[in-house]
Amino acid sequence: MTASTAPTLPEWARAALPLQVTHALEEDIGSGDITAELIPADAEAQARVITREPMVLAGQAWVDEVFAQLGGGVVLDWAAQDGDAVDAGATLFTLRGRTRTILTGERSALNFLQTLSAVATTARHYADRVAHTKVTLLDTRKTLPGLRTAQKYAVTCGGCANHRIGLYDAFLLKENHIAAHGSITAAVAQARALYPQRWVEVEVENFAELDEALAAGCDVIMLDNFDHDALRQAVAKVNGKVKLEASGGIEDDTLVAVAETGVDYISIGALTKHVRAIDLSLRLL
């Protein structure tokens, strides 16, 4: 296991967490866990959760909340922390308490952990590949409905960063917004007038739009589907006046080449939407 500093769980993730867990438990348990009723109510057990593959851990707080909401006095002892790289076969945590509670909470807890750890593991892979550059990798809003805050937290566990959380905390003026408003210049001016403290980003598809966005005074310019030569030209042209973000179908095989063009940010939907759940197992001892 390789330890790292666990990221702080931000307030926007902490606030959404209890309801996310409540919905997961309601979905799974419904009117009651009839299989758990086969076990004596006062029976107690110990268990451990292992990973069958290498991973980066994320989701401790969601697992803790599952067993907190179920009650039953289940005690968890974590052997790794969010952000840690864990080897295949390693124990992630142990549990002790009522057997019924452990088995009832097992699937919901592991669903959160396998999904969030998958995001963190994917993010770490991408972050490691561009560690030799200055680029910051950003997530997107392409997340599982109802689990955005959880997945965005997991992205930070893997060493990448968050773009805007939703439609409320920053402007992202894309092609349709600009078309509806008339021009980049007019859209940026209106955004500044409505919410002067909000970050304003403009998506551009060519150098004429890049010039207009630069003149309009936005904070970030998103270069949508620019090829590598065009990205390098844009970096030279802007020369640090605003931040530049590359976007559009960037995958593992093109990531390094894009990062080496000198852009400040790369946004990657794959961090949250192309993940494969980590193979975890809970075993009674």
N, C-alpha and C positions, 0 to 999 in steps of 0.2 A: 504493500500500500504506500502511495506517495501522498503525504499530507500537504495541504495548502490552506491559506487563510480563508475561512468560510465568509462569503459575502453577507452583509447585513440584510436581513429580510426587510424590504422597504414597507412603509406604512400602507401603500396602495395594494400590496400583496397580502399583508397581514389582515387588512380589513375585509378582503374578499374570502379569505381562507375558511372561516367557520361555515359559511353558507355553501361553499363548494363541497365541503365534507358532508354536510347535512344532506345535500342532494344526492351524493354518491351512496350514502347509507340508506336513504329512503328508497332509492332505485333498486338496491340489492336486497334489502331485508323485507320491504313491503309490510305485510301483516305479521311477519315473524319468521325467524330462522327455524324451520321445522326439523331440519337435520340436526341442528345443535340440541334440540329437545331430547334426542336419544341419549345425551350425555347427562349424568347426574348434575343437578344444579350446583352442588357444592364441590364438585371435582375441580382440582387445580392442576396446572401443568407448567412446564417450561418449554420454550421453543426458541429456535434461532432462524434467522433469515439469511440465506447465502445468495451470492451471485454466481451464476454459472459461466459468466464471461467478464472480461475486463470492462470497466466502466468508470465514469465520474459520477459521484453521488450527488443527488439533488432531491429534496422533498421531505426532509426530516420533519418539518413542522406539520405537514399534512398527515403523515403517519401518526405522529403524536396526537393530533387532533382527532383522528379516527377513534383511537382507544380512549381518549378523554371523553368524547361524546357517548361512547358505549358504556362507560362506567365499568364496574366490576373489579376495580383496583388493579388493573394490569400495569405492571412496571416495565418500562423499556430501558435498556442499557445499550447505547450506541457505541459501536467499535470504530466507526468512521464518522466524519463530519461532511456536511455539504461542501462540495468543491474538491474533495479528496479523490485521487485516482486509486481505484481498488482493483486488485488482481482477481482473476477467476478463481472460484472456490472459497473466497474469503467470507467471513461472517460480517454482515452489516450491522445487525443488532440482535439482541436476545430479548425475550419476553418471559414474564412469569405472572401468573394470576389465574383467574377462572378459565377453565378450558373452553367453556361455551363462548366466552367473550373473545378469547384469542381466535377461535375458529370463525366466529361470526364476522370479526373485523378483518380477517386475513385478506380476502380478495380486494376489498376497497383500499386497504392500506397498500397492498402490492401494486394495484392499478396506478395509484398516484406515483409510487416510487419508481415503477418500471418506465412510466411515461416521462416523468420529469428527469430521471437519470439519463434516459435516452437523449433528451434535448441537451443536457449538460455534456454528455459524451460527444455528441455531434459538434457542439460548439467548441469543445476543447480541440477536437481534430482540426477544425477550420482555423482556430486561433493559432495553433502550433505551426501550421503551414505558412502563415504570413508573419511569424514573430520577428523575422529579419527586416521587416518593412515598418513604416510609421503608421500604416493604415489601422483604423478601428473598424471592426466588423459589427454590423448592426442587424438586429432582427427586424421583423415586419409585423403587420397585423394579420398575417396568415396563420392563425392559431385555432385550436379547438374551441368551439363556442362554449363559453362558461369557464374555460381554463386559461384565458389569456394571461392574467396576472401571474398564475402559477408557472406557466411556460416561460414568460419573460423573466421571472426570477431565475429559473433554471438556466437560461441563457447566460446570465451573469456568473453562475456557478461554474460554467465552462470557460469563462474568460473572455466572452464577447460582451457587447453592450446593447442597451435598449434604444430603439428609435422611439417615436412617440408611443404612448400607451394606448391611446384611442383617438377619436376624432375631436376631442375636447382640449387637449393640452398643447397642440402645435398646429400650425397651418402647413398643409402640403398641397400646393396648387398644381394639379395635374392637367392634362390636355383638356378634359371635359370642363373642368372649372374655368380654365382660361377662355375656352370657346364660349361658355355661357356668359362670361363677364365682358368679353370683347378684346382684351389684351392682357399681357403679362403686367404691363405698367399699371393699368387700372386695377387689376386684381390685387397686386401688392399694396398699392396705395389704400385700397379699401380695407385690406387686412390690417394694416398699420393703424388705420383710423378706428377700427372696431376694437381691437385688442393690442394696444401698443407694446405690451410686455411679452407677447407670445412670439415664439420662434417662427420665422416664415421661410419655408423652403419652396422652391419652384422647380418643377420638372421641365427639362428642355430636350428637344430631339435633334437640334441642329445648331450651328454656330450663330445664326442670326438670332435665334431665341436666347442663346447664351449671352450675347451682347445686350439684349434687352433686359434680361434678368439681372445682369451685373449692374446695369445703369439704374434699375428700379430699386436697388438697395436691399435685396433680400439677405438672409443669413446663410443659407445653404442653397447650392444649385445641384439638382439631381441630373446626372447625365444618363439619359435613358437609352440603352442599347447602342452606345457609342463603341466603335471598334477600338482596338488597343492604340492604334496610331492617333485616332481622334481624341482619345483620353489624354494621351501625352501632350497633344497640341492644346487641349483645354487647360491642362495644368500650367503649361507655359504661358498661355494667354492671360489667365486669371492671376497668376503670380502671387497667390496668397491673399488676395483682396477679400475673398469669401471662401468658405469651405466647399469642397467638391465631393459629391457622393456618386459613385458608380452603381448602376442598378440595371436589372433586366437579364434574367436567365443565367446568372453567374453560378456555376456549379464547381465541384471539386477540381475538375480538369482545367478550368479557366481561371480559377481564383488567384493563383500566384502571379500569373501574367498581368492581371488587372491590378493587383496590389502594387506591383513594381512600376506601374505608370506614374505613381506619385499622388494619386487621389487620397483625400483625407479619410473617406468612409466608403465602405462597400456594404450595401444592404442585401441580405440573403434570406429569402423565404424558406430555404431548405433547413435552416436552423430549427424551425418549429413544425414544418409540414412534411418533411421527408425523413422523419425519424422512424426507427424500428425499436419497439419496446425491448428493454433489457430482460434477459431470462433470469428470473428470480425464483427462489423456492423457500417456503416456510416448512420447517420440520420440527415436530414435537420431539423432545428429548426424553 
